[in-house]
Structure formats: C-alpha cells, structure tokens
Amino acid sequence: MKPNPLFWALGTVPLLSGWMTAASAAYQNPLLPGNLADPAVLLHDGTYYLYATGEVEADNGTRVYTSTNLVAWQRGPVVFQPGQPHVWAPDVWRDPSSGRFYLYYTVNQTVGVAEAAGPLGPFIVRRKFVDQAIDAHLFRDDDGKLYLYYVQLPGFRITVQPMSRPMEPAGEPKVILQPESDWEKRAWQVTEGPWMIKRQSRYYLLYSGSGADTPDYAVGYATAENPMGPFKRAAHNPIVHRSEGLFGPGHGCAVQDADGQWWHVYHQKRTERVEWSRFIALDPLWFDQHGDLHSRATRDTQRPAPAAMKSSASRQYDPFIWQAETPRDCPFEPSREWTGIEFLGVHSDFRFADTWYPSWAADDHLYSPWTDGPLHNENSTSDAIAPDTNSFGGFRLVRGKATTGQAVIMGDDPLNLTVKSLGKAQADPHPYGGRYPCGSLVYRGIWYYGTYCLSPSGMTRFGDTTYNWPWLGPLVGFRISRDFGKTWEETPHTPEKSLFGETGMWGHPVKIGAPHFVDFGKDMEHSPDGQAYLVATGAELNDAKPRFENLSWITGDQVYLLRVTPSPENINDPKAYEFFGGSDAQGQPRWTKAFKEIKPLLEWNNNMGCVTATYVAPLKKYLMCVTDGGNTCAQMHTYLLESSALTGPWRMVTYLKNFGEQAYFVNLPSKFIGADGRTAWLCYSGNFAPDWNGLKIQVNPPGTRYGLVLQKIRLLERSEP
C-alpha cells in the first residue's frame, strides 16, 4: 500500500555520506536518509541505480541514486515526473536487445510504462496498462520471455501479465496470489510489492503483506516451477518481519553484489506508529542447501558490506548458506562465535583420483597423498582384491596390486593449481583387503606418509546391503621421504604388526583409525609446542549401539588424540608417542605414554567418522571436520567443530546434512585460509557411489565430484544471519 502525500515530510536530500564510505568494510541501516520507500535497484555497466517512492515534491516523481557497492549512494537527478501526484514503486528494466530503458510506474493507482535512452532518464510516458493497480515489476526469463507482475485493487491480488515486448501485453493476466495467511492480514488484508528471482529453474516471488503503514508489514515469498504459477507459499513466512526496535520492513527488491551474494534492498518504518515515515535498508538474502530463502532485517547494527563491483568470472553458482540440521542427540554445544558457513559459489575443477590431504611445506608447495584413480599419466588403486567365485566371499587377495600415490600441488590460487604426480608406492595390505593413505606431514624437508588398512572388500555384501570397506584396520606406520617424495624409506611395520599393535580383523575396533596430522600451517609453524598432533577415529569393543559397519573408513563412534615430536627416529616408534588420557580433577588434559590408558577426546556413538583438524591462525582457533558416512556408501553428513585448544571443549559450528551429497575426506588446507580467518577452502572428494543399493546420490553443492574438490566458504559470525 502506498501513502497519501499529506503524510510526507518535505525537505531536501544532501549528497549521501556518513552512512558508509566506498572503502568501508561495514555498513548499518538506515542506508539512506530521507523519506524513501519501495526501492528497486538496477545494475548496469558496473553501477547500481536505485529508484524509490518519495523525495520529489513529496511523491510526485522519481529520483535516481547511484552506487558501485550498494551502500555508498550518490543523489542523482529526477528521472520521472509525469505531472500527476502519487507516483509510487518505480521499477526500471533494460532491454538487452534494444538497449532501451523502461520504467514501470504507478501513478494515481494506474500502472503504466515510460521509456528512456539511459538509466538517468528522463523517462517519457509511453502507455498505461491497467487502472486500479499498483506495484509493477517486469521479469525476463532465461528464454527471453517477459512477465509483468502487479497488484490489482481492490483486494491486493498479485497478478502476472505475459508480455510480447516491453510495452506490449500478450494474452490474459492471471491472479497468482492474494491475502490468505494470518501474517498477510494482521493490519488490513494485503499482498503487494512483487519481485521475482529465478534460481536453479525455480521461481521465487518475493512479496509484502499486511498494512504498509503499520509495524506489522512484512516480507514473504512463494515458489513455482513456472513464472505463471501456481505459486506455493514458503512454510517459514514471513522471512523479514518486525523485531525489537524494528518496524514494518517490506516492499523491496533483490540484487546481487560482485561476489554473487543476494541482497534485499527494502524499506523500514521509523516508528511503530501507523504512519508513512520510512527509510531505505539493506540486508542479505541467502539460500540454504534445500533452496529455501532466508533473510533478517537489521537496524543500527554494523554489518559486513557487500562486495563492490569487480570481475567475478570465477563464480560458478549463486552463493548460499547451508542451513544446519543438527540431530537432537548432538553432544556438542553450539559455537558462541560462529553460526554456520556460506558457500561462496566458487569451486575447483580438478578431475583426478581421490584421497587428498595437503601438507604445507617450507618451500611453499603442498604435498599430498592420492589414490584410487588417475593423476595425469599415473594410476593408483589401493585395494588388493580380485573377483574369485571359488574363494570365500567371492574374492581373493592379490599381492603387489595395491598402491598409494604422492603428489605436489603448486600455486596460490585454488582454482589454478598445478598438480604433479610424484609416483606411487607398493602398499601390500595382507591380510586386509585394502591399504589407503592417511596422516601426511612435510616438516623441515621430511615427508611422513601414513597408511592404514581396510577390510574385507570395497564391495562387501551383508544381507540386502552392499557396503564399502565396512571394517577399519590399523594404522600400519609411516614411510619417509627426505627429498620431497622422490625416494622413500618404507615403514618397519606391517599390517599384521602395526605401529600400535592394533588389529581390525573381522571388524575388531581400533582406536587410532585413519589418523591425520593437525594442520598447523606452513612447516608446522603454529604448533603450540613443536610437536605434531594427530586426530583419529575409533570405537570400543563393548559398544552400546553396534552395527555391521560400526567402524569403517568413514564411520565411527569416537575421536582420539595423540602427539609426537616428528623425526625419522620417532615417527615409527610407539614409545615416542603420547596419548590423550582424559582430564584431571581440575579439567586439565592428561597425557600418557601408555596406550592402554588412552581416552576418547570426543564421543558421539554412530555419528563420527573420518576426522581432520586445522589451526586457523588469524582467529586463534581450531576447526575440526568430521564426516559421518552413514552406511559407507549412501548420503554422508559433515560437521564442523571449533575450539581454542585441541583438547577442547569443542563446539558445533554447523552440521551439513547430506553434504555432497556424498562428500568424504573433508579438510581445510591452511594455505588457503584468508587473512581474516573467515574465508577458506574446503577440500574433499565426493559421490564415488552415486547409485549403490538403489539410492541416487545428487550433487550438492555444485562442483562436488569424484576427485580433488576445493569449495570456497566463509564462516558466519554470530552477528550475521
């Protein structure tokens, strides 16, 4: 609903400054001074153009404001003044075929269109479309078809009109939404201010409900598979609404910044009184992993600013925030500092083998194991299995078949790395079925490369289900290279006589399963005491919730912690290690040399699995990635924990249900952590079993695939959505 001009406060608007400068990294609402409402923003040639109701002889015309970053705005000229009052809710659209600009206006409750050669006008009235209507918005679909959305009066019925050209309707209009929900009828019965977003073949119709002059004005959305509908309201509507000290947020538009982040430009009321005093505001819009849209209105609160216009050619999909779906029995308290992660729409495209755990060496290169697939002209497979119908289980072990590879990763840009194979080594798993890479560390020019065993086979049938390596074997030991992977000294240990004397035969649980070195940065520069720490997955024999795949390459019950001063003499000597043995009466960590006294660092029965940890130096925090692999070949869940100390307490940052949907070997390479500590790159592999047991695995987020995947993410602070 739009105001009677008698309610407008008259005055002039100065050059806009003080709310944010172009170089600022934060902003706060109100975004613009003056009595402005119903904003629509157009991006053209690197500049944003904002058009709104008000500030031209009350509401007798439209003025334009310009910006390169959505927050520092310059007051521009009056671009539209038709000579009649009640000029509301302008929407400007550029026709890509002709280069002409069209302003869809409301004047005295008549919807029409004006035309100009440029975004600064002047716009000349060309024709009217419909009387007793307000709030026109033009949407162009990917196929070039045009649709004009507007609101019919009385009844505040949102209507769509197909268009053959920017000024020519085609066919009959269709009512697609009208007041029905309680929040749309709290003060008057209103649905208005339509604005369309299309994302991944889904149409999102943003709209406002309830009386625009009341504090209960709010924003919701509805979705459809077609721009003509039918539209279904979101279950969590309204997504923008009043809160303490914040009133009547509504009627705006959605626009993307240089990094592809969606932003909601809208208005708020100044007070909770029923009146028309309003201002322009800006807040993020974000999609979660299910495609649901979210936002939150803010006022007088410092917020991270949008990205200024620049080249963003590397972005492959729209950024979104993964909505956490933490199980009810989660034993970890929520983080007090972070609430989740945002996927920034940028990922690598390295189509190699899997099992990547990069270690940042003093020469500034990353060194990593790899296996199960090709790397350029090299190929490695870590299983020693051959089909044999005459053997127990339908397979037999083949000595000399299993190998593990090593590689160097060169470069600073995760999207443009040079990955070079350094060869492969024999890795006999006998009596187990496979032998895979795990903990990998390059420190002071020496590479320590760990391997562990798996059993019985990569496709193990039990009952009606096929499993992938359902039994986790022991850490065998570490082979050593003193020349960055050119030559190797084999570990003195064997699968039958492993480093810590553990066995995983016939599903017997181990405690130091598939361990990984904590990533302390370049050449382990941030180790607190010069020691290397490892995190491992494990389980206990007397398990309250046993399952066939209870402890596998990707499932487990517990996380264990151990440490060693890295050297060729120590790395394969069990007596050189210390193990986390729980906490004393004062809550201080207890370390022990006795393996039998080891205690779990973390426990969550049937919800743990592959584990890695990274020290984030700018934040002085540790981040731990844990993957619960379900039944070893279905959808998998990854969660991030944070702590100020390796010994805890650990708190939940986010729980990524069905991440990948089958992502595994998840880690955070310290080399690619941003200077602020909040941006980083998740490294993982994914979707190796896309259709096992009749389950079709989807790709989420985009870019997930078998191989080396790097996804750019951002940690969300508690003050953010």
BELTA-V613559 format. One record per pair of residues at least 6 apart in sequence whose ideal C-beta (glycine too) atoms are under 8 Angstrom apart, sorted by the first residue. I is the first residue (numbers start at 0). J is the second residue. Records with the same first field share a line. If there is no record, write none. Layout:
BEGIN
I: J + J
END
This chain:
BEGIN
0: 133 + 155 + 187 + 189 + 191 + 210 + 211 + 212
1: 37 + 52 + 58 + 85 + 87 + 88 + 105 + 133 + 211
2: 36 + 52 + 58 + 211 + 212 + 275
3: 275
4: 57 + 58 + 59 + 84 + 85
6: 274 + 275 + 276
7: 34 + 53 + 57 + 58 + 275
8: 34 + 276
9: 56 + 57
10: 33
12: 32 + 33 + 54 + 74
13: 32 + 74
14: 73 + 74
15: 31 + 32 + 64 + 71 + 72 + 73 + 74
16: 71
18: 26 + 27 + 29 + 30 + 31 + 32 + 70 + 71
19: 25 + 26 + 27 + 70 + 71 + 304
20: 71
21: 67 + 68 + 71 + 307
23: 70 + 71 + 304
24: 303 + 304
25: 301 + 302 + 303 + 304
26: 70 + 281 + 301 + 302 + 304
27: 297 + 298 + 299 + 300 + 301 + 302
28: 267 + 278 + 280 + 281 + 282 + 296 + 297 + 298 + 299 + 300
29: 267 + 278 + 279 + 280 + 298
30: 70 + 72 + 264 + 278 + 279 + 280 + 281
31: 49 + 64 + 72 + 278 + 279
32: 278
33: 53 + 54 + 278
34: 53 + 54 + 275 + 276 + 277 + 278
35: 51 + 52 + 53 + 54 + 266 + 277 + 278 + 279
36: 51 + 52 + 53 + 211 + 250 + 266 + 275 + 277 + 279
37: 51 + 52 + 87 + 88 + 89 + 134 + 192 + 250 + 251 + 266
38: 49 + 50 + 51 + 251 + 252 + 264 + 265 + 266 + 279
39: 49 + 50 + 51 + 88 + 89 + 90 + 91 + 136 + 194 + 251 + 252 + 264
40: 47 + 48 + 49 + 50 + 69 + 252 + 254 + 264
41: 47 + 48 + 50 + 91 + 92 + 93 + 118
42: 48 + 254 + 255 + 308
43: 93 + 118
45: 67 + 308
46: 65 + 66 + 67 + 118 + 308
47: 65 + 66 + 67 + 68 + 69 + 254 + 308
48: 63 + 64 + 65 + 75 + 91 + 118 + 119
49: 63 + 64 + 65 + 66 + 72 + 264 + 279
50: 61 + 62 + 63 + 78 + 89 + 90 + 91 + 102
51: 61 + 62 + 64 + 89 + 266 + 279
52: 58 + 61 + 86 + 87 + 88 + 89
53: 277
54: 62
55: 61 + 62 + 77 + 80 + 86
57: 84
58: 84 + 85 + 86 + 87
59: 80 + 83 + 84 + 85 + 86
60: 77 + 79 + 80 + 81 + 86
61: 77 + 78 + 79 + 80 + 86 + 89 + 102 + 104 + 122
62: 74 + 75 + 76 + 77 + 78
63: 75 + 76 + 78 + 118 + 119 + 120
64: 72 + 73 + 74 + 75
65: 72 + 73 + 75
66: 72 + 73
67: 307 + 308
68: 256 + 304 + 305 + 306 + 307 + 308
69: 254 + 256 + 262 + 264 + 281 + 304 + 305
70: 281 + 304 + 305
75: 119
76: 119 + 120
77: 120
78: 102 + 115 + 118 + 119 + 120 + 121 + 122
79: 86 + 89 + 102 + 104 + 113 + 120 + 121 + 122
80: 86
81: 104 + 106 + 113 + 124
83: 106 + 107
84: 107
85: 105 + 106 + 107 + 108
86: 104 + 105 + 106
87: 104 + 105 + 106 + 133 + 134
88: 104 + 105 + 133 + 134 + 135 + 192 + 250
89: 102 + 103 + 104
90: 102 + 103 + 135 + 136 + 137 + 252
91: 100 + 101 + 102 + 103 + 118 + 122
92: 100 + 101 + 103 + 137 + 139 + 165
93: 99 + 100 + 101 + 118
94: 100 + 101 + 165
95: 139
99: 114 + 115 + 116 + 165
100: 114 + 115 + 116 + 117 + 118 + 122
101: 112 + 113 + 114 + 137 + 165 + 166
102: 112 + 113 + 114 + 115 + 120 + 122
103: 110 + 111 + 112 + 135 + 136 + 137 + 147
104: 110 + 111 + 112 + 113 + 135
105: 132 + 133 + 134 + 135
108: 130 + 131 + 132 + 133 + 152
109: 127 + 129 + 130 + 131 + 132
110: 127 + 128 + 129 + 132 + 133 + 134 + 135 + 149
111: 124 + 125 + 126 + 127 + 128 + 135
112: 124 + 125 + 126 + 127 + 128 + 135 + 165 + 166
113: 122 + 123 + 124 + 125
114: 122 + 123 + 125 + 166
115: 121 + 122 + 123
125: 166
126: 166
128: 135 + 147 + 149 + 160 + 168
129: 149 + 151 + 160 + 172
131: 151 + 152 + 153
132: 149 + 150 + 151 + 152 + 158
133: 149 + 150 + 152 + 191
134: 148 + 149 + 150 + 191 + 192 + 193 + 250
135: 147 + 148 + 149
136: 147 + 148 + 149 + 193 + 194 + 195
137: 145 + 146 + 147 + 148 + 162 + 165
138: 145 + 146 + 147 + 148 + 195 + 197 + 226
139: 145 + 146
140: 146 + 197 + 226
141: 197
144: 161 + 226
145: 161 + 162 + 163 + 164 + 165
146: 159 + 160 + 161 + 162 + 195 + 226 + 227
147: 159 + 160 + 161 + 162 + 168
148: 157 + 158 + 159 + 160 + 193 + 194 + 195 + 204
149: 157 + 158 + 160 + 193
150: 156 + 157 + 158 + 190 + 191 + 192 + 193
151: 158 + 174
154: 177 + 178 + 188
155: 177 + 178 + 188 + 189 + 190 + 191
156: 174 + 176 + 177 + 190
157: 174 + 175 + 176 + 177 + 190 + 191 + 193 + 204 + 206
158: 172 + 173 + 174 + 175
159: 172 + 173 + 175 + 226 + 227 + 228
160: 168 + 170 + 172 + 173
161: 168 + 169 + 170 + 227
162: 168 + 169
163: 169
173: 227 + 228
175: 204 + 223 + 227 + 228 + 229 + 230
176: 190 + 193 + 204 + 206 + 221 + 230
177: 190
178: 184 + 188 + 189 + 190 + 208
179: 232
180: 208 + 219 + 232 + 236
182: 208 + 209 + 215 + 217 + 219 + 236 + 237 + 240
183: 189 + 190 + 208 + 209 + 219
184: 208 + 209
185: 209 + 210 + 213 + 215
186: 209 + 210 + 213 + 215 + 216 + 273
187: 209 + 210 + 213
189: 207 + 208 + 209 + 210 + 211
190: 206 + 207 + 208
191: 206 + 207 + 208 + 211 + 250
192: 205 + 206 + 207 + 218 + 249 + 250 + 251
193: 204 + 205 + 206
194: 204 + 205 + 206 + 251 + 252 + 253
195: 202 + 203 + 204 + 205 + 226
196: 202 + 203 + 205 + 253 + 261 + 292
197: 203 + 226
198: 286 + 290 + 317
199: 290
200: 224
201: 222 + 223 + 224 + 290
202: 222 + 223 + 224 + 225 + 226 + 230
203: 220 + 221 + 222 + 292
204: 220 + 221 + 222 + 223 + 230
205: 218 + 219 + 220 + 251 + 252 + 253
206: 218 + 219 + 220 + 221
207: 216 + 217 + 218 + 219 + 249 + 250
208: 216 + 217 + 218 + 219 + 237 + 249
209: 215 + 216 + 217
210: 216 + 273
211: 247 + 249 + 250 + 275
212: 247 + 268 + 273 + 274 + 275
213: 247 + 268 + 273
214: 241 + 246 + 247 + 268 + 271
215: 240 + 241 + 247
216: 241 + 247 + 248 + 249 + 250 + 268
217: 237 + 239 + 240 + 241 + 247 + 248 + 249
218: 237 + 238 + 239 + 240 + 248 + 249 + 250 + 251 + 263 + 265 + 294
219: 232 + 233 + 236 + 237 + 238
220: 232 + 233 + 236 + 238 + 292
221: 230 + 231 + 232 + 233
222: 230 + 231 + 233
223: 229 + 230 + 231
233: 291 + 292
235: 291 + 293
238: 292 + 293 + 294
239: 248 + 249 + 263 + 265 + 282 + 294 + 295 + 296
240: 248 + 296
241: 247 + 248 + 271 + 296
242: 296
244: 298 + 299
245: 267 + 296 + 297 + 298
246: 267 + 268 + 269 + 270 + 271
247: 266 + 267 + 268 + 271 + 277
248: 265 + 266 + 267 + 268 + 280 + 296
249: 265 + 266
250: 265 + 266
251: 263 + 264 + 265 + 266 + 280
252: 263 + 264 + 265
253: 261 + 262 + 263 + 264 + 284
254: 261 + 262 + 264
255: 261 + 262 + 317
256: 262 + 305 + 306 + 307 + 308
257: 305 + 306 + 307 + 308 + 309 + 310 + 311
258: 305 + 306 + 311 + 314 + 318 + 343 + 344
259: 311 + 314 + 316 + 317 + 318 + 343 + 344
260: 283 + 285 + 305 + 306 + 318
261: 283 + 284 + 285 + 286 + 317 + 318
262: 281 + 282 + 283 + 284 + 305
263: 281 + 282 + 283 + 284 + 294
264: 279 + 280 + 281
265: 279 + 280 + 281 + 282 + 296
266: 277 + 278 + 279 + 280
267: 277 + 278 + 280 + 296 + 298
268: 274 + 276 + 277
269: 276 + 277 + 278
270: 276
280: 296 + 297 + 298
281: 305
282: 294 + 295 + 296 + 297 + 302
283: 294 + 295 + 302 + 719 + 720
284: 292 + 293 + 294
285: 292 + 293 + 294 + 318 + 319 + 320 + 341 + 720
286: 292 + 293 + 317 + 319 + 320
287: 293 + 319 + 320 + 321 + 322
288: 319 + 321 + 322 + 655 + 656 + 657 + 658 + 699 + 700
289: 322
291: 322
293: 320 + 322 + 720
294: 720
295: 720
300: 718
301: 718
302: 718 + 719
303: 719
313: 345 + 414
314: 343 + 344 + 345
315: 344 + 345 + 346 + 701 + 702
316: 344 + 700 + 701 + 702
317: 344
318: 341 + 342 + 343 + 344
319: 341 + 342 + 344 + 700
320: 339 + 340 + 341 + 342 + 715 + 720
321: 339 + 340 + 341 + 342 + 653 + 655 + 658 + 700
322: 339
323: 339 + 651 + 653 + 654 + 655 + 656
324: 654 + 656
325: 638 + 651 + 654
326: 606 + 654
328: 603 + 606
329: 603 + 606 + 651 + 654
330: 602 + 603
331: 603 + 640 + 649 + 650 + 651
332: 648 + 650 + 651
333: 650 + 651
334: 641 + 650 + 651 + 652 + 717
335: 650 + 717
336: 620 + 641 + 716 + 717
337: 641 + 652 + 653 + 714 + 715 + 716 + 717
338: 652 + 653 + 715 + 716 + 717 + 719 + 720
339: 652 + 653 + 715
340: 639 + 652 + 653 + 655 + 712 + 713 + 714 + 715
341: 712 + 713 + 715
342: 700 + 710 + 711 + 712
343: 678 + 711 + 712 + 713
344: 711
345: 414 + 710 + 711
346: 700 + 701 + 702 + 703 + 708 + 709 + 710 + 711
347: 413 + 414 + 416 + 702 + 707 + 708 + 709 + 710
348: 414 + 702
349: 416 + 418 + 706 + 707 + 708 + 709
350: 704 + 706
351: 369 + 372 + 373 + 374 + 418 + 706 + 707
352: 369 + 370 + 371 + 372 + 373 + 374 + 378 + 379 + 404 + 706 + 707
353: 369 + 370 + 371 + 372 + 664 + 684 + 687 + 705 + 706 + 707
354: 368 + 369 + 370 + 371 + 381 + 435 + 436 + 664 + 684
355: 367 + 368 + 369 + 664 + 666 + 682 + 684 + 707
356: 367 + 368 + 436 + 437 + 438 + 439 + 515 + 611 + 664 + 666 + 682
357: 365 + 366 + 367 + 408 + 666 + 668 + 670 + 682
358: 365 + 366 + 367 + 439 + 440 + 441 + 446 + 516 + 518
359: 365 + 441 + 518 + 520 + 521 + 522 + 668 + 669 + 670
360: 366 + 441 + 442 + 444 + 483 + 521 + 522
361: 441 + 443 + 444 + 521 + 522
362: 483
363: 521
364: 407 + 408 + 409 + 483
365: 407 + 408 + 409 + 668 + 670
366: 405 + 406 + 407 + 408 + 439 + 441 + 446 + 483 + 484
367: 405 + 406 + 408 + 439
368: 403 + 404 + 405 + 406 + 436 + 437 + 439 + 448
369: 379 + 403 + 404 + 405 + 406 + 420 + 436 + 707
370: 379 + 380 + 381 + 402 + 403 + 404 + 423 + 435 + 436
371: 379 + 380 + 381
372: 378 + 379 + 705 + 706
374: 404 + 406 + 418 + 420
375: 419 + 420
376: 420
377: 404 + 420 + 422 + 423
379: 402 + 403 + 404 + 423
380: 400 + 401 + 402
381: 401 + 402 + 403 + 426 + 428 + 433 + 434 + 435 + 436
382: 400 + 401 + 428 + 432 + 433 + 453 + 456 + 457
383: 396 + 397 + 398 + 400 + 401 + 427 + 428 + 429 + 432 + 433 + 434
384: 394 + 395 + 396 + 397 + 400 + 432 + 433 + 456 + 457
385: 394 + 395 + 396 + 397 + 400
386: 393 + 394
387: 393 + 394 + 395
392: 455 + 456 + 459
394: 432 + 455 + 456
396: 428 + 429 + 430 + 432
398: 427 + 429
399: 425 + 427
401: 425 + 426 + 427 + 428 + 433 + 434
402: 423 + 424 + 425 + 426
403: 423 + 424 + 426 + 434 + 435 + 436 + 448 + 450
404: 420 + 421 + 422 + 423 + 424
405: 420 + 421 + 422 + 423 + 424 + 446 + 448 + 480 + 484
406: 418 + 419 + 420 + 421 + 484
407: 418 + 419 + 421 + 483 + 484
408: 416 + 417 + 418 + 419
409: 416 + 417 + 418 + 419
410: 416 + 417
411: 670
413: 671 + 680 + 709 + 711
414: 709
418: 707
421: 483 + 484 + 485
422: 484
424: 478 + 487 + 489
426: 434 + 435 + 450
427: 434 + 494
428: 434 + 452 + 453 + 472 + 494
429: 494 + 495
430: 494 + 495 + 504
431: 452 + 453 + 454 + 472 + 494 + 503 + 504
432: 453 + 454 + 455 + 456 + 457 + 468
433: 452 + 453 + 454 + 456 + 457 + 468
434: 450 + 451 + 452 + 453 + 475 + 494
435: 450 + 451 + 452 + 453 + 513 + 552
436: 448 + 449 + 450
437: 449 + 450 + 451 + 474 + 513 + 514 + 515
438: 447 + 449 + 474 + 477 + 514 + 515 + 516 + 533
439: 446 + 447 + 448 + 449 + 515 + 516
440: 446 + 447 + 516 + 523 + 531 + 565
441: 447 + 483 + 522
442: 522 + 523 + 531 + 565
443: 522
444: 481 + 483
445: 479 + 480 + 481 + 565 + 566 + 567
446: 479 + 480 + 481 + 483 + 484
447: 477 + 478 + 479 + 516 + 565 + 570
448: 477 + 478 + 479 + 480 + 487
449: 474 + 475 + 476 + 477 + 514
450: 474 + 475 + 476 + 478 + 490
451: 471 + 472 + 473 + 474 + 475 + 512 + 513 + 514
452: 472 + 473 + 475 + 494 + 503
453: 468 + 470 + 471 + 472 + 551 + 552
454: 468 + 470 + 472 + 503 + 504 + 505 + 506
455: 469 + 470
456: 468
457: 467 + 468
458: 465 + 466 + 467
459: 465 + 466 + 467 + 468 + 469
460: 466
461: 469 + 547
464: 630 + 692
465: 632 + 691 + 692
466: 547 + 548 + 551 + 630 + 631 + 632
467: 551 + 552 + 553 + 631 + 632 + 687 + 688 + 691
468: 551 + 552 + 631
469: 506 + 547 + 548 + 551 + 631
470: 503 + 504 + 505 + 506 + 548 + 550 + 551
471: 503 + 508 + 509 + 512 + 513 + 536 + 550 + 551 + 552 + 555
472: 494 + 502 + 503 + 504 + 509 + 512
473: 494 + 497 + 498 + 499 + 501 + 502 + 503 + 509 + 511 + 512
474: 497 + 498 + 499 + 501 + 509 + 511 + 512 + 513 + 514 + 535
475: 490 + 492 + 493 + 494 + 497 + 498
476: 490 + 491 + 492 + 497 + 498 + 571
477: 490 + 498 + 570 + 571
478: 487 + 488 + 489 + 490
479: 487 + 488 + 490 + 567 + 570
480: 486 + 487 + 488
481: 488 + 567
488: 567
490: 498 + 571
491: 571
492: 498 + 571
498: 511 + 571 + 573
499: 510 + 511 + 573 + 576 + 594
500: 573 + 594
501: 509 + 510 + 511
502: 509
503: 509 + 512 + 550
506: 547 + 549 + 550
507: 540
508: 537 + 538 + 539 + 540 + 542 + 549 + 550
509: 537 + 538 + 550
510: 535 + 537 + 538 + 557 + 559 + 597
511: 533 + 535 + 537 + 559 + 561
512: 535 + 536 + 537 + 538 + 550 + 555
513: 535 + 536 + 552 + 609
514: 533 + 534 + 535 + 561
515: 533 + 534 + 535 + 610 + 611 + 612 + 666
516: 531 + 532 + 533
517: 531 + 532 + 533 + 534 + 612 + 613 + 614 + 621 + 645
518: 611 + 612 + 613 + 614 + 666 + 667 + 668 + 669
519: 525 + 526 + 531 + 614 + 669
520: 614 + 616 + 669
521: 669 + 670
523: 529 + 531 + 565
525: 614 + 616
526: 532
529: 564
530: 562 + 563 + 564 + 565
531: 562 + 563 + 564 + 565
532: 560 + 561 + 562 + 612 + 645
533: 560 + 561 + 562 + 563
534: 558 + 559 + 560 + 600 + 610 + 611 + 612 + 623
535: 558 + 559 + 560 + 561 + 610
536: 550 + 555 + 557 + 558 + 559 + 607 + 608 + 609 + 610
537: 550 + 555 + 556 + 557 + 558 + 559 + 599
538: 549 + 550 + 555 + 556 + 557
539: 556 + 557
542: 549 + 556 + 604
543: 604
544: 556 + 604 + 605
546: 605
548: 554 + 630 + 631
549: 555 + 556 + 605
550: 556
551: 608 + 628 + 631
552: 609 + 628 + 631
553: 608 + 609 + 626 + 627 + 628 + 631 + 635 + 663
554: 605 + 607 + 608 + 627 + 628 + 629 + 630 + 631
555: 607 + 608
556: 602 + 603 + 604 + 605 + 606 + 607
557: 599 + 600 + 601 + 602 + 607
558: 599 + 600 + 601 + 602 + 607 + 610 + 623 + 625
559: 578 + 579 + 597 + 599 + 600
560: 578 + 579 + 600 + 645 + 646
561: 576 + 577 + 578 + 579 + 597
562: 576 + 577 + 590
563: 569 + 570 + 575 + 576 + 577
564: 575
568: 575
569: 575
573: 594
574: 592
576: 592
577: 590 + 591 + 592
578: 590 + 591 + 592 + 593 + 594 + 596 + 597
579: 588 + 589 + 590 + 597 + 598 + 600 + 646
580: 589 + 590 + 591 + 593 + 596 + 597 + 598
581: 588 + 589 + 598
582: 588 + 589 + 646
583: 589
588: 646
591: 597
600: 646 + 647
601: 607 + 640 + 647 + 649
605: 627
606: 627 + 636
607: 625 + 627
608: 625 + 626 + 627 + 628
609: 625 + 626 + 628 + 663 + 664 + 665
610: 623 + 624 + 625 + 626
611: 623 + 624 + 665 + 666 + 667
612: 621 + 622 + 623 + 624 + 645
613: 621 + 622 + 624 + 666 + 667 + 668 + 669 + 672
614: 620 + 621 + 669
615: 621 + 622 + 667 + 669 + 672 + 676 + 679
616: 669 + 672 + 676
617: 672 + 673 + 674 + 675 + 676
618: 676 + 677
619: 643
620: 641 + 642 + 643 + 676
621: 641 + 642 + 643 + 644 + 645
622: 639 + 640 + 641 + 652 + 667
623: 639 + 640 + 641 + 642 + 649
624: 637 + 638 + 639 + 665 + 666 + 667 + 681
625: 637 + 638 + 639 + 640
626: 635 + 636 + 637 + 658 + 662 + 663 + 664 + 665
627: 635 + 636 + 637 + 638
628: 635 + 663
629: 635 + 636
630: 692
632: 661 + 687 + 688 + 691 + 692
633: 661 + 688 + 691 + 692 + 694 + 696
634: 657 + 659 + 660 + 661 + 694 + 696
635: 657 + 658 + 659 + 660 + 661 + 662 + 663
636: 654 + 655 + 656 + 657 + 658
637: 655 + 658 + 659 + 662 + 665 + 683
638: 651 + 652 + 653 + 654 + 655
639: 651 + 652 + 653 + 655
640: 649 + 650 + 651 + 652
641: 649 + 650 + 652
642: 648 + 649 + 650
652: 714
657: 699
658: 665 + 699
659: 683 + 685 + 686 + 696 + 698 + 699 + 703
660: 686 + 696 + 697 + 698 + 699 + 703
661: 685 + 686 + 687 + 688 + 689 + 696 + 703
662: 683 + 684 + 685 + 686 + 703 + 708
663: 683 + 684 + 685 + 687
664: 682 + 683 + 684
665: 681 + 682 + 683
666: 681 + 682 + 683
667: 679 + 680 + 681 + 682
668: 680 + 682
671: 679 + 680 + 709
672: 678 + 679
673: 679
676: 714
677: 713 + 714 + 716
678: 711 + 712 + 713 + 714
679: 711 + 712 + 713 + 714
680: 709 + 710 + 711 + 712
681: 708 + 709 + 710 + 712
682: 707 + 708 + 709
683: 703 + 708 + 710
684: 705 + 706 + 707 + 708
685: 698 + 703 + 704 + 705 + 708
686: 696 + 698 + 703 + 704 + 705
687: 705
688: 696
689: 695 + 696
690: 696
698: 704
700: 710
702: 708 + 710
703: 710
END
